[in-house]
Amino acid sequence: MVVKVEYEEKLINNTLVKVRKFPKYSKEEAEKAMAELRKLAPYVEKVIRESRSELE
Amino acid sequence: MRLLILDTNLISRLVSGSKYYQRLHDLVTQSKVKIVIHDVIFAETLSVLLKSKENQLFGKVDKERIVLDQETKSEVLKQLEVLTSVLNVDVVTIGRKEVDKTLEKVKDVCISAFDALTLVVANSIKPDLIATDDKLFRNRALQKGYNI
């Protein structure tokens, strides 16, 4: 998986930092991504719980 | 607007629309809260989402490797990028200088390198709050005067 990343400089709290630049997404793309990630929510909890129990 | 730095678990829950983080989601979309993470946390969030996707598809997680195909991995990355953009999260890039500072934080606060990077970003942009669900990190950072 090759990930192409672009950056831009931005002023956050009066500090100039370099941040990732994301493309503008359409409303449809945003809604689709939100719906897909929402389905993952219970599995995210499970993964977090399992990784924590491994550390303990 | 309040400036907030999140750790991996919290940003993973926020982008996946966890009902426990609905209030924070609303504050972000109302521009009352601005979230900043560093790009290592962005990468770690992708790792959590990929493992979650495996769990969703196969009902278990292979701890040694990610068994998803390239297309699915790319889809999950795109979804994370879209949500990061929609929620207007700033993903701050870490350079060599910040990595050196991370070593100092690890020694000073006695925390993981990921948490140390969070403190390095915090030192730079002075957020109103750092949010984490890691009690150890929270306690050690509080002892060192960070606003957790």
N, CA and C atoms of all chains as a GROMACS GRO file, in nm:
protein
  612
    1MET      N    1   0.086  -0.119   0.000
    1MET     CA    2   0.000   0.000   0.000
    1MET      C    3   0.090   0.124   0.000
    2VAL      N    4   0.095   0.194  -0.113
    2VAL     CA    5   0.176   0.316  -0.121
    2VAL      C    6   0.088   0.435  -0.082
    3VAL      N    7   0.136   0.510   0.017
    3VAL     CA    8   0.058   0.624   0.064
    3VAL      C    9   0.128   0.752   0.024
    4LYS      N   10   0.062   0.831  -0.060
    4LYS     CA   11   0.120   0.959  -0.101
    4LYS      C   12   0.070   1.067  -0.006
    5VAL      N   13   0.164   1.138   0.053
    5VAL     CA   14   0.124   1.238   0.153
    5VAL      C   15   0.172   1.377   0.112
    6GLU      N   16   0.082   1.473   0.125
    6GLU     CA   17   0.120   1.612   0.100
    6GLU      C   18   0.109   1.689   0.230
    7TYR      N   19   0.193   1.790   0.244
    7TYR     CA   20   0.193   1.868   0.367
    7TYR      C   21   0.172   2.016   0.337
    8GLU      N   22   0.127   2.087   0.439
    8GLU     CA   23   0.117   2.233   0.429
    8GLU      C   24   0.155   2.293   0.564
    9GLU      N   25   0.198   2.417   0.562
    9GLU     CA   26   0.231   2.482   0.688
    9GLU      C   27   0.108   2.555   0.739
   10LYS      N   28   0.090   2.549   0.870
   10LYS     CA   29  -0.033   2.605   0.927
   10LYS      C   30  -0.001   2.666   1.062
   11LEU      N   31  -0.072   2.773   1.095
   11LEU     CA   32  -0.054   2.838   1.224
   11LEU      C   33  -0.156   2.781   1.323
   12ILE      N   34  -0.107   2.709   1.425
   12ILE     CA   35  -0.197   2.658   1.529
   12ILE      C   36  -0.155   2.721   1.660
   13ASN      N   37  -0.246   2.795   1.723
   13ASN     CA   38  -0.215   2.860   1.851
   13ASN      C   39  -0.086   2.944   1.840
   14ASN      N   40  -0.075   3.019   1.733
   14ASN     CA   41   0.040   3.107   1.708
   14ASN      C   42   0.172   3.033   1.688
   15THR      N   43   0.164   2.904   1.659
   15THR     CA   44   0.285   2.826   1.630
   15THR      C   45   0.274   2.771   1.488
   16LEU      N   46   0.378   2.793   1.409
   16LEU     CA   47   0.376   2.742   1.272
   16LEU      C   48   0.417   2.596   1.272
   17VAL      N   49   0.327   2.508   1.225
   17VAL     CA   50   0.356   2.364   1.222
   17VAL      C   51   0.326   2.310   1.082
   18LYS      N   52   0.386   2.195   1.055
   18LYS     CA   53   0.364   2.129   0.926
   18LYS      C   54   0.256   2.024   0.947
   19VAL      N   55   0.149   2.031   0.869
   19VAL     CA   56   0.039   1.935   0.887
   19VAL      C   57   0.010   1.863   0.755
   20ARG      N   58  -0.050   1.745   0.769
   20ARG     CA   59  -0.092   1.669   0.652
   20ARG      C   60  -0.202   1.743   0.578
   21LYS      N   61  -0.192   1.742   0.446
   21LYS     CA   62  -0.295   1.808   0.365
   21LYS      C   63  -0.386   1.699   0.310
   22PHE      N   64  -0.515   1.712   0.334
   22PHE     CA   65  -0.611   1.615   0.282
   22PHE      C   66  -0.692   1.678   0.169
   23PRO      N   67  -0.731   1.597   0.072
   23PRO     CA   68  -0.816   1.652  -0.034
   23PRO      C   69  -0.954   1.689   0.021
   24LYS      N   70  -1.027   1.769  -0.053
   24LYS     CA   71  -1.166   1.797  -0.015
   24LYS      C   72  -1.252   1.681  -0.062
   25TYR      N   73  -1.333   1.629   0.028
   25TYR     CA   74  -1.417   1.515  -0.008
   25TYR      C   75  -1.562   1.561  -0.025
   26SER      N   76  -1.633   1.491  -0.110
   26SER     CA   77  -1.774   1.526  -0.133
   26SER      C   78  -1.858   1.480  -0.013
   27LYS      N   79  -1.980   1.531  -0.006
   27LYS     CA   80  -2.072   1.492   0.101
   27LYS      C   81  -2.099   1.342   0.095
   28GLU      N   82  -2.112   1.290  -0.027
   28GLU     CA   83  -2.140   1.147  -0.044
   28GLU      C   84  -2.024   1.063   0.007
   29GLU      N   85  -1.901   1.105  -0.027
   29GLU     CA   86  -1.782   1.032   0.020
   29GLU      C   87  -1.776   1.034   0.173
   30ALA      N   88  -1.807   1.151   0.231
   30ALA     CA   89  -1.803   1.164   0.377
   30ALA      C   90  -1.907   1.074   0.442
   31GLU      N   91  -2.027   1.075   0.388
   31GLU     CA   92  -2.135   0.992   0.447
   31GLU      C   93  -2.104   0.844   0.435
   32LYS      N   94  -2.047   0.805   0.321
   32LYS     CA   95  -2.012   0.664   0.300
   32LYS      C   96  -1.904   0.620   0.399
   33ALA      N   97  -1.800   0.705   0.413
   33ALA     CA   98  -1.690   0.671   0.507
   33ALA      C   99  -1.742   0.664   0.650
   34MET      N  100  -1.827   0.759   0.686
   34MET     CA  101  -1.884   0.760   0.823
   34MET      C  102  -1.964   0.633   0.849
   35ALA      N  103  -2.045   0.594   0.752
   35ALA     CA  104  -2.128   0.475   0.768
   35ALA      C  105  -2.042   0.349   0.783
   36GLU      N  106  -1.937   0.340   0.701
   36GLU     CA  107  -1.848   0.222   0.707
   36GLU      C  108  -1.774   0.216   0.839
   37LEU      N  109  -1.723   0.332   0.883
   37LEU     CA  110  -1.646   0.333   1.009
   37LEU      C  111  -1.737   0.310   1.130
   38ARG      N  112  -1.862   0.356   1.119
   38ARG     CA  113  -1.956   0.334   1.230
   38ARG      C  114  -1.980   0.184   1.252
   39LYS      N  115  -1.980   0.110   1.143
   39LYS     CA  116  -1.997  -0.036   1.156
   39LYS      C  117  -1.879  -0.098   1.230
   40LEU      N  118  -1.765  -0.030   1.226
   40LEU     CA  119  -1.644  -0.083   1.290
   40LEU      C  120  -1.639  -0.053   1.441
   41ALA      N  121  -1.722   0.041   1.487
   41ALA     CA  122  -1.713   0.090   1.626
   41ALA      C  123  -1.705  -0.023   1.731
   42PRO      N  124  -1.794  -0.125   1.726
   42PRO     CA  125  -1.784  -0.230   1.829
   42PRO      C  126  -1.653  -0.309   1.821
   43TYR      N  127  -1.600  -0.321   1.700
   43TYR     CA  128  -1.474  -0.396   1.682
   43TYR      C  129  -1.354  -0.311   1.729
   44VAL      N  130  -1.366  -0.180   1.713
   44VAL     CA  131  -1.262  -0.090   1.764
   44VAL      C  132  -1.251  -0.106   1.915
   45GLU      N  133  -1.367  -0.108   1.982
   45GLU     CA  134  -1.368  -0.128   2.128
   45GLU      C  135  -1.301  -0.259   2.165
   46LYS      N  136  -1.333  -0.363   2.088
   46LYS     CA  137  -1.277  -0.496   2.116
   46LYS      C  138  -1.125  -0.496   2.101
   47VAL      N  139  -1.076  -0.434   1.993
   47VAL     CA  140  -0.931  -0.429   1.968
   47VAL      C  141  -0.862  -0.350   2.079
   48ILE      N  142  -0.920  -0.237   2.119
   48ILE     CA  143  -0.861  -0.156   2.226
   48ILE      C  144  -0.857  -0.237   2.357
   49ARG      N  145  -0.968  -0.304   2.384
   49ARG     CA  146  -0.978  -0.384   2.508
   49ARG      C  147  -0.872  -0.495   2.508
   50GLU      N  148  -0.860  -0.563   2.395
   50GLU     CA  149  -0.763  -0.674   2.387
   50GLU      C  150  -0.618  -0.624   2.397
   51SER      N  151  -0.590  -0.510   2.334
   51SER     CA  152  -0.452  -0.460   2.340
   51SER      C  153  -0.418  -0.416   2.482
   52ARG      N  154  -0.519  -0.363   2.553
   52ARG     CA  155  -0.495  -0.320   2.690
   52ARG      C  156  -0.471  -0.439   2.781
   53SER      N  157  -0.551  -0.545   2.762
   53SER     CA  158  -0.536  -0.662   2.848
   53SER      C  159  -0.402  -0.731   2.825
   54GLU      N  160  -0.348  -0.716   2.702
   54GLU     CA  161  -0.215  -0.772   2.673
   54GLU      C  162  -0.107  -0.699   2.750
   55LEU      N  163  -0.127  -0.569   2.768
   55LEU     CA  164  -0.027  -0.488   2.837
   55LEU      C  165  -0.029  -0.510   2.987
   56GLU      N  166  -0.145  -0.551   3.040
   56GLU     CA  167  -0.158  -0.564   3.184
   56GLU      C  168  -0.102  -0.699   3.234
   57MET      N  169  -1.259   2.880   2.068
   57MET     CA  170  -1.243   2.739   2.034
   57MET      C  171  -1.135   2.675   2.123
   58ARG      N  172  -1.165   2.556   2.176
   58ARG     CA  173  -1.070   2.486   2.262
   58ARG      C  174  -0.982   2.394   2.176
   59LEU      N  175  -0.855   2.390   2.211
   59LEU     CA  176  -0.760   2.306   2.138
   59LEU      C  177  -0.734   2.179   2.217
   60LEU      N  178  -0.755   2.065   2.151
   60LEU     CA  179  -0.751   1.937   2.221
   60LEU      C  180  -0.657   1.841   2.148
   61ILE      N  181  -0.570   1.773   2.225
   61ILE     CA  182  -0.486   1.668   2.166
   61ILE      C  183  -0.540   1.534   2.214
   62LEU      N  184  -0.563   1.442   2.121
   62LEU     CA  185  -0.617   1.310   2.156
   62LEU      C  186  -0.510   1.201   2.140
   63ASP      N  187  -0.524   1.095   2.220
   63ASP     CA  188  -0.436   0.980   2.199
   63ASP      C  189  -0.503   0.882   2.101
   64THR      N  190  -0.435   0.771   2.072
   64THR     CA  191  -0.484   0.680   1.967
   64THR      C  192  -0.622   0.623   1.995
   65ASN      N  193  -0.642   0.575   2.118
   65ASN     CA  194  -0.771   0.512   2.149
   65ASN      C  195  -0.887   0.610   2.130
   66LEU      N  196  -0.866   0.732   2.175
   66LEU     CA  197  -0.975   0.830   2.167
   66LEU      C  198  -1.004   0.874   2.024
   67ILE      N  199  -0.900   0.896   1.944
   67ILE     CA  200  -0.925   0.936   1.805
   67ILE      C  201  -0.985   0.818   1.727
   68SER      N  202  -0.945   0.694   1.762
   68SER     CA  203  -1.003   0.576   1.696
   68SER      C  204  -1.152   0.569   1.724
   69ARG      N  205  -1.189   0.595   1.849
   69ARG     CA  206  -1.332   0.591   1.885
   69ARG      C  207  -1.408   0.706   1.819
   70LEU      N  208  -1.345   0.822   1.814
   70LEU     CA  209  -1.414   0.938   1.756
   70LEU      C  210  -1.442   0.916   1.607
   71VAL      N  211  -1.341   0.872   1.532
   71VAL     CA  212  -1.363   0.856   1.387
   71VAL      C  213  -1.458   0.739   1.356
   72SER      N  214  -1.466   0.642   1.449
   72SER     CA  215  -1.557   0.530   1.423
   72SER      C  216  -1.697   0.558   1.479
   73GLY      N  217  -1.720   0.681   1.521
   73GLY     CA  218  -1.855   0.722   1.560
   73GLY      C  219  -1.906   0.657   1.687
   74SER      N  220  -1.815   0.626   1.780
   74SER     CA  221  -1.857   0.567   1.908
   74SER      C  222  -1.962   0.656   1.976
   75LYS      N  223  -2.067   0.593   2.026
   75LYS     CA  224  -2.176   0.671   2.088
   75LYS      C  225  -2.126   0.746   2.212
   76TYR      N  226  -2.020   0.696   2.276
   76TYR     CA  227  -1.966   0.763   2.395
   76TYR      C  228  -1.895   0.894   2.360
   77TYR      N  229  -1.864   0.910   2.232
   77TYR     CA  230  -1.791   1.030   2.190
   77TYR      C  231  -1.877   1.121   2.102
   78GLN      N  232  -2.009   1.100   2.109
   78GLN     CA  233  -2.102   1.181   2.030
   78GLN      C  234  -2.094   1.329   2.068
   79ARG      N  235  -2.081   1.355   2.200
   79ARG     CA  236  -2.074   1.493   2.247
   79ARG      C  237  -1.950   1.563   2.190
   80LEU      N  238  -1.838   1.493   2.196
   80LEU     CA  239  -1.714   1.550   2.141
   80LEU      C  240  -1.729   1.571   1.990
   81HIS      N  241  -1.789   1.474   1.923
   81HIS     CA  242  -1.815   1.485   1.778
   81HIS      C  243  -1.896   1.611   1.749
   82ASP      N  244  -2.000   1.634   1.830
   82ASP     CA  245  -2.084   1.753   1.810
   82ASP      C  246  -2.005   1.882   1.831
   83LEU      N  247  -1.923   1.883   1.938
   83LEU     CA  248  -1.842   2.003   1.966
   83LEU      C  249  -1.745   2.032   1.852
   84VAL      N  250  -1.692   1.925   1.792
   84VAL     CA  251  -1.598   1.942   1.681
   84VAL      C  252  -1.672   1.998   1.560
   85THR      N  253  -1.788   1.940   1.528
   85THR     CA  254  -1.861   1.986   1.409
   85THR      C  255  -1.918   2.127   1.428
   86GLN      N  256  -1.936   2.167   1.555
   86GLN     CA  257  -1.982   2.304   1.582
   86GLN      C  258  -1.864   2.401   1.592
   87SER      N  259  -1.743   2.350   1.566
   87SER     CA  260  -1.619   2.430   1.573
   87SER      C  261  -1.592   2.488   1.712
   88LYS      N  262  -1.641   2.419   1.815
   88LYS     CA  263  -1.611   2.463   1.951
   88LYS      C  264  -1.484   2.397   2.003
   89VAL      N  265  -1.449   2.286   1.940
   89VAL     CA  266  -1.326   2.214   1.977
   89VAL      C  267  -1.247   2.184   1.850
   90LYS      N  268  -1.117   2.206   1.859
   90LYS     CA  269  -1.027   2.174   1.747
   90LYS      C  270  -0.934   2.062   1.792
   91ILE      N  271  -0.927   1.955   1.713
   91ILE     CA  272  -0.844   1.841   1.752
   91ILE      C  273  -0.713   1.840   1.674
   92VAL      N  274  -0.606   1.812   1.747
   92VAL     CA  275  -0.474   1.799   1.686
   92VAL      C  276  -0.416   1.664   1.730
   93ILE      N  277  -0.358   1.591   1.633
   93ILE     CA  278  -0.284   1.469   1.666
   93ILE      C  279  -0.153   1.474   1.589
   94HIS      N  280  -0.056   1.393   1.626
   94HIS     CA  281   0.064   1.388   1.542
   94HIS      C  282   0.055   1.269   1.448
   95ASP      N  283   0.135   1.268   1.344
   95ASP     CA  284   0.113   1.169   1.237
   95ASP      C  285   0.144   1.026   1.280
   96VAL      N  286   0.220   1.010   1.388
   96VAL     CA  287   0.244   0.874   1.438
   96VAL      C  288   0.114   0.819   1.498
   97ILE      N  289   0.039   0.906   1.563
   97ILE     CA  290  -0.091   0.865   1.618
   97ILE      C  291  -0.189   0.835   1.504
   98PHE      N  292  -0.180   0.913   1.396
   98PHE     CA  293  -0.263   0.886   1.278
   98PHE      C  294  -0.233   0.745   1.226
   99ALA      N  295  -0.104   0.711   1.218
   99ALA     CA  296  -0.064   0.578   1.170
   99ALA      C  297  -0.112   0.469   1.266
  100GLU      N  298  -0.101   0.496   1.395
  100GLU     CA  299  -0.143   0.397   1.494
  100GLU      C  300  -0.296   0.379   1.490
  101THR      N  301  -0.366   0.486   1.460
  101THR     CA  302  -0.512   0.478   1.446
  101THR      C  303  -0.548   0.390   1.327
  102LEU      N  304  -0.472   0.405   1.217
  102LEU     CA  305  -0.495   0.317   1.102
  102LEU      C  306  -0.476   0.172   1.143
  103SER      N  307  -0.375   0.145   1.223
  103SER     CA  308  -0.349   0.008   1.270
  103SER      C  309  -0.469  -0.045   1.350
  104VAL      N  310  -0.524   0.037   1.438
  104VAL     CA  311  -0.641  -0.004   1.517
  104VAL      C  312  -0.760  -0.034   1.424
  105LEU      N  313  -0.779   0.052   1.324
  105LEU     CA  314  -0.893   0.034   1.233
  105LEU      C  315  -0.876  -0.091   1.146
  106LEU      N  316  -0.752  -0.117   1.103
  106LEU     CA  317  -0.728  -0.237   1.022
  106LEU      C  318  -0.754  -0.364   1.103
  107LYS      N  319  -0.707  -0.363   1.228
  107LYS     CA  320  -0.732  -0.478   1.315
  107LYS      C  321  -0.883  -0.494   1.341
  108SER      N  322  -0.951  -0.382   1.354
  108SER     CA  323  -1.096  -0.386   1.376
  108SER      C  324  -1.168  -0.440   1.252
  109LYS      N  325  -1.119  -0.403   1.136
  109LYS     CA  326  -1.177  -0.452   1.010
  109LYS      C  327  -1.159  -0.604   0.999
  110GLU      N  328  -1.042  -0.650   1.036
  110GLU     CA  329  -1.017  -0.796   1.036
  110GLU      C  330  -1.115  -0.866   1.128
  111ASN      N  331  -1.132  -0.805   1.245
  111ASN     CA  332  -1.224  -0.860   1.344
  111ASN      C  333  -1.366  -0.867   1.289
  112GLN      N  334  -1.405  -0.761   1.221
  112GLN     CA  335  -1.539  -0.755   1.162
  112GLN      C  336  -1.556  -0.862   1.053
  113LEU      N  337  -1.454  -0.878   0.968
  113LEU     CA  338  -1.466  -0.970   0.854
  113LEU      C  339  -1.445  -1.116   0.891
  114PHE      N  340  -1.348  -1.140   0.981
  114PHE     CA  341  -1.309  -1.278   1.009
  114PHE      C  342  -1.344  -1.325   1.151
  115GLY      N  343  -1.390  -1.232   1.235
  115GLY     CA  344  -1.428  -1.270   1.371
  115GLY      C  345  -1.310  -1.295   1.463
  116LYS      N  346  -1.190  -1.265   1.417
  116LYS     CA  347  -1.072  -1.280   1.503
  116LYS      C  348  -0.960  -1.193   1.449
  117VAL      N  349  -0.855  -1.179   1.528
  117VAL     CA  350  -0.742  -1.096   1.486
  117VAL      C  351  -0.615  -1.181   1.487
  118ASP      N  352  -0.542  -1.173   1.376
  118ASP     CA  353  -0.410  -1.236   1.371
  118ASP      C  354  -0.312  -1.136   1.430
  119LYS      N  355  -0.256  -1.169   1.547
  119LYS     CA  356  -0.173  -1.071   1.617
  119LYS      C  357  -0.037  -1.049   1.548
  120GLU      N  358   0.002  -1.143   1.463
  120GLU     CA  359   0.135  -1.134   1.401
  120GLU      C  360   0.135  -1.049   1.275
  121ARG      N  361   0.022  -1.041   1.206
  121ARG     CA  362   0.021  -0.970   1.078
  121ARG      C  363  -0.120  -0.927   1.042
  122ILE      N  364  -0.128  -0.839   0.943
  122ILE     CA  365  -0.259  -0.796   0.895
  122ILE      C  366  -0.290  -0.878   0.770
  123VAL      N  367  -0.401  -0.951   0.773
  123VAL     CA  368  -0.431  -1.044   0.663
  123VAL      C  369  -0.528  -0.986   0.560
  124LEU      N  370  -0.563  -0.861   0.575
  124LEU     CA  371  -0.656  -0.798   0.480
  124LEU      C  372  -0.590  -0.783   0.343
  125ASP      N  373  -0.670  -0.785   0.237
  125ASP     CA  374  -0.612  -0.762   0.105
  125ASP      C  375  -0.586  -0.612   0.085
  126GLN      N  376  -0.507  -0.581  -0.018
  126GLN     CA  377  -0.464  -0.442  -0.041
  126GLN      C  378  -0.582  -0.348  -0.061
  127GLU      N  379  -0.684  -0.398  -0.132
  127GLU     CA  380  -0.800  -0.313  -0.160
  127GLU      C  381  -0.870  -0.272  -0.030
  128THR      N  382  -0.889  -0.368   0.059
  128THR     CA  383  -0.956  -0.338   0.185
  128THR      C  384  -0.872  -0.243   0.270
  129LYS      N  385  -0.741  -0.266   0.273
  129LYS     CA  386  -0.651  -0.177   0.348
  129LYS      C  387  -0.663  -0.034   0.296
  130SER      N  388  -0.663  -0.022   0.162
  130SER     CA  389  -0.672   0.112   0.102
  130SER      C  390  -0.806   0.178   0.134
  131GLU      N  391  -0.913   0.097   0.135
  131GLU     CA  392  -1.046   0.151   0.167
  131GLU      C  393  -1.049   0.206   0.310
  132VAL      N  394  -0.991   0.129   0.403
  132VAL     CA  395  -0.992   0.173   0.543
  132VAL      C  396  -0.909   0.300   0.559
  133LEU      N  397  -0.793   0.306   0.491
  133LEU     CA  398  -0.711   0.428   0.497
  133LEU      C  399  -0.789   0.547   0.444
  134LYS      N  400  -0.858   0.527   0.330
  134LYS     CA  401  -0.936   0.636   0.270
  134LYS      C  402  -1.045   0.682   0.369
  135GLN      N  403  -1.110   0.586   0.434
  135GLN     CA  404  -1.216   0.622   0.530
  135GLN      C  405  -1.158   0.705   0.646
  136LEU      N  406  -1.040   0.664   0.692
  136LEU     CA  407  -0.976   0.741   0.800
  136LEU      C  408  -0.940   0.881   0.752
  137GLU      N  409  -0.888   0.890   0.631
  137GLU     CA  410  -0.852   1.022   0.576
  137GLU      C  411  -0.976   1.110   0.561
  138VAL      N  412  -1.084   1.050   0.512
  138VAL     CA  413  -1.207   1.129   0.493
  138VAL      C  414  -1.257   1.181   0.627
  139LEU      N  415  -1.262   1.094   0.729
  139LEU     CA  416  -1.313   1.138   0.860
  139LEU      C  417  -1.220   1.242   0.924
  140THR      N  418  -1.090   1.225   0.904
  140THR     CA  419  -0.994   1.322   0.957
  140THR      C  420  -1.018   1.458   0.894
  141SER      N  421  -1.047   1.455   0.764
  141SER     CA  422  -1.075   1.579   0.692
  141SER      C  423  -1.210   1.638   0.734
  142VAL      N  424  -1.312   1.553   0.742
  142VAL     CA  425  -1.447   1.599   0.780
  142VAL      C  426  -1.446   1.661   0.920
  143LEU      N  427  -1.373   1.598   1.011
  143LEU     CA  428  -1.368   1.649   1.149
  143LEU      C  429  -1.264   1.760   1.166
  144ASN      N  430  -1.200   1.795   1.052
  144ASN     CA  431  -1.104   1.905   1.052
  144ASN      C  432  -0.990   1.884   1.154
  145VAL      N  433  -0.948   1.759   1.166
  145VAL     CA  434  -0.838   1.726   1.258
  145VAL      C  435  -0.706   1.766   1.192
  146ASP      N  436  -0.621   1.835   1.266
  146ASP     CA  437  -0.488   1.867   1.214
  146ASP      C  438  -0.390   1.758   1.254
  147VAL      N  439  -0.329   1.697   1.153
  147VAL     CA  440  -0.231   1.590   1.177
  147VAL      C  441  -0.092   1.652   1.161
  148VAL      N  442  -0.028   1.674   1.275
  148VAL     CA  443   0.100   1.744   1.277
  148VAL      C  444   0.213   1.648   1.244
  149THR      N  445   0.301   1.692   1.157
  149THR     CA  446   0.414   1.608   1.117
  149THR      C  447   0.530   1.621   1.213
  150ILE      N  448   0.592   1.509   1.238
  150ILE     CA  449   0.704   1.505   1.331
  150ILE      C  450   0.834   1.488   1.254
  151GLY      N  451   0.928   1.576   1.279
  151GLY     CA  452   1.058   1.567   1.212
  151GLY      C  453   1.166   1.517   1.307
  152ARG      N  454   1.287   1.522   1.260
  152ARG     CA  455   1.402   1.473   1.337
  152ARG      C  456   1.413   1.544   1.473
  153LYS      N  457   1.390   1.675   1.470
  153LYS     CA  458   1.402   1.755   1.593
  153LYS      C  459   1.303   1.707   1.699
  154GLU      N  460   1.180   1.679   1.654
  154GLU     CA  461   1.077   1.634   1.748
  154GLU      C  462   1.108   1.495   1.802
  155VAL      N  463   1.167   1.411   1.717
  155VAL     CA  464   1.204   1.276   1.763
  155VAL      C  465   1.308   1.287   1.875
  156ASP      N  466   1.404   1.378   1.856
  156ASP     CA  467   1.505   1.398   1.962
  156ASP      C  468   1.439   1.444   2.092
  157LYS      N  469   1.341   1.534   2.079
  157LYS     CA  470   1.271   1.582   2.199
  157LYS      C  471   1.193   1.468   2.264
  158THR      N  472   1.145   1.374   2.180
  158THR     CA  473   1.069   1.260   2.232
  158THR      C  474   1.155   1.177   2.327
  159LEU      N  475   1.283   1.160   2.290
  159LEU     CA  476   1.373   1.083   2.377
  159LEU      C  477   1.382   1.149   2.515
  160GLU      N  478   1.388   1.282   2.516
  160GLU     CA  479   1.394   1.354   2.644
  160GLU      C  480   1.267   1.332   2.725
  161LYS      N  481   1.153   1.334   2.656
  161LYS     CA  482   1.024   1.315   2.726
  161LYS      C  483   1.014   1.175   2.785
  162VAL      N  484   1.060   1.077   2.708
  162VAL     CA  485   1.055   0.939   2.758
  162VAL      C  486   1.136   0.928   2.887
  163LYS      N  487   1.253   0.992   2.887
  163LYS     CA  488   1.339   0.986   3.006
  163LYS      C  489   1.278   1.065   3.122
  164ASP      N  490   1.219   1.180   3.088
  164ASP     CA  491   1.169   1.270   3.192
  164ASP      C  492   1.039   1.221   3.256
  165VAL      N  493   0.943   1.177   3.173
  165VAL     CA  494   0.811   1.142   3.225
  165VAL      C  495   0.796   0.990   3.241
  166CYS      N  496   0.888   0.913   3.184
  166CYS     CA  497   0.886   0.767   3.193
  166CYS      C  498   0.757   0.711   3.132
  167ILE      N  499   0.740   0.736   3.001
  167ILE     CA  500   0.619   0.694   2.929
  167ILE      C  501   0.659   0.630   2.797
  168SER      N  502   0.560   0.580   2.723
  168SER     CA  503   0.589   0.520   2.592
  168SER      C  504   0.628   0.630   2.492
  169ALA      N  505   0.693   0.589   2.384
  169ALA     CA  506   0.736   0.686   2.282
  169ALA      C  507   0.615   0.755   2.219
  170PHE      N  508   0.504   0.681   2.203
  170PHE     CA  509   0.382   0.741   2.145
  170PHE      C  510   0.331   0.852   2.235
  171ASP      N  511   0.325   0.824   2.365
  171ASP     CA  512   0.276   0.925   2.459
  171ASP      C  513   0.374   1.043   2.466
  172ALA      N  514   0.502   1.011   2.456
  172ALA     CA  515   0.602   1.118   2.460
  172ALA      C  516   0.586   1.212   2.342
  173LEU      N  517   0.553   1.156   2.224
  173LEU     CA  518   0.531   1.241   2.106
  173LEU      C  519   0.412   1.334   2.128
  174THR      N  520   0.311   1.282   2.196
  174THR     CA  521   0.195   1.366   2.229
  174THR      C  522   0.238   1.486   2.314
  175LEU      N  523   0.327   1.461   2.408
  175LEU     CA  524   0.375   1.572   2.493
  175LEU      C  525   0.463   1.669   2.415
  176VAL      N  526   0.538   1.616   2.317
  176VAL     CA  527   0.621   1.704   2.234
  176VAL      C  528   0.531   1.799   2.153
  177VAL      N  529   0.424   1.744   2.095
  177VAL     CA  530   0.330   1.828   2.021
  177VAL      C  531   0.265   1.928   2.116
  178ALA      N  532   0.229   1.882   2.234
  178ALA     CA  533   0.166   1.970   2.334
  178ALA      C  534   0.259   2.085   2.371
  179ASN      N  535   0.387   2.057   2.387
  179ASN     CA  536   0.484   2.161   2.419
  179ASN      C  537   0.490   2.266   2.310
  180SER      N  538   0.469   2.220   2.187
  180SER     CA  539   0.481   2.310   2.073
  180SER      C  540   0.356   2.397   2.057
  181ILE      N  541   0.238   2.337   2.064
  181ILE     CA  542   0.118   2.415   2.029
  181ILE      C  543   0.034   2.456   2.151
  182LYS      N  544   0.075   2.414   2.270
  182LYS     CA  545   0.007   2.455   2.394
  182LYS      C  546  -0.147   2.437   2.388
  183PRO      N  547  -0.193   2.312   2.388
  183PRO     CA  548  -0.338   2.288   2.381
  183PRO      C  549  -0.407   2.323   2.513
  184ASP      N  550  -0.539   2.335   2.508
  184ASP     CA  551  -0.613   2.355   2.633
  184ASP      C  552  -0.614   2.226   2.714
  185LEU      N  553  -0.610   2.114   2.644
  185LEU     CA  554  -0.623   1.986   2.712
  185LEU      C  555  -0.560   1.874   2.629
  186ILE      N  556  -0.501   1.774   2.699
  186ILE     CA  557  -0.461   1.649   2.635
  186ILE      C  558  -0.559   1.544   2.686
  187ALA      N  559  -0.623   1.469   2.597
  187ALA     CA  560  -0.721   1.369   2.640
  187ALA      C  561  -0.667   1.228   2.615
  188THR      N  562  -0.671   1.145   2.720
  188THR     CA  563  -0.624   1.006   2.710
  188THR      C  564  -0.707   0.918   2.802
  189ASP      N  565  -0.716   0.790   2.768
  189ASP     CA  566  -0.782   0.698   2.861
  189ASP      C  567  -0.678   0.608   2.930
  190ASP      N  568  -0.551   0.644   2.913
  190ASP     CA  569  -0.442   0.567   2.973
  190ASP      C  570  -0.409   0.628   3.110
  191LYS      N  571  -0.443   0.556   3.216
  191LYS     CA  572  -0.427   0.611   3.352
  191LYS      C  573  -0.280   0.638   3.387
  192LEU      N  574  -0.193   0.548   3.344
  192LEU     CA  575  -0.051   0.563   3.375
  192LEU      C  576   0.006   0.690   3.311
  193PHE      N  577  -0.024   0.706   3.182
  193PHE     CA  578   0.020   0.825   3.110
  193PHE      C  579  -0.038   0.950   3.176
  194ARG      N  580  -0.168   0.944   3.206
  194ARG     CA  581  -0.237   1.057   3.267
  194ARG      C  582  -0.168   1.098   3.398
  195ASN      N  583  -0.147   1.000   3.485
  195ASN     CA  584  -0.090   1.031   3.616
  195ASN      C  585   0.051   1.088   3.606
  196ARG      N  586   0.132   1.029   3.518
  196ARG     CA  587   0.271   1.076   3.505
  196ARG      C  588   0.277   1.215   3.442
  197ALA      N  589   0.190   1.236   3.342
  197ALA     CA  590   0.189   1.368   3.277
  197ALA      C  591   0.136   1.475   3.373
  198LEU      N  592   0.037   1.438   3.454
  198LEU     CA  593  -0.016   1.533   3.553
  198LEU      C  594   0.093   1.573   3.653
  199GLN      N  595   0.170   1.473   3.695
  199GLN     CA  596   0.279   1.500   3.789
  199GLN      C  597   0.380   1.599   3.732
  200LYS      N  598   0.394   1.596   3.599
  200LYS     CA  599   0.490   1.685   3.534
  200LYS      C  600   0.425   1.817   3.492
  201GLY      N  601   0.300   1.839   3.532
  201GLY     CA  602   0.236   1.968   3.510
  201GLY      C  603   0.160   1.983   3.380
  202TYR      N  604   0.136   1.873   3.308
  202TYR     CA  605   0.057   1.884   3.185
  202TYR      C  606  -0.092   1.886   3.219
  203ASN      N  607  -0.170   1.952   3.133
  203ASN     CA  608  -0.313   1.964   3.154
  203ASN      C  609  -0.384   1.847   3.087
  204ILE      N  610  -0.408   1.741   3.162
  204ILE     CA  611  -0.463   1.616   3.106
  204ILE      C  612  -0.610   1.601   3.142
   0.00000   0.00000   0.00000
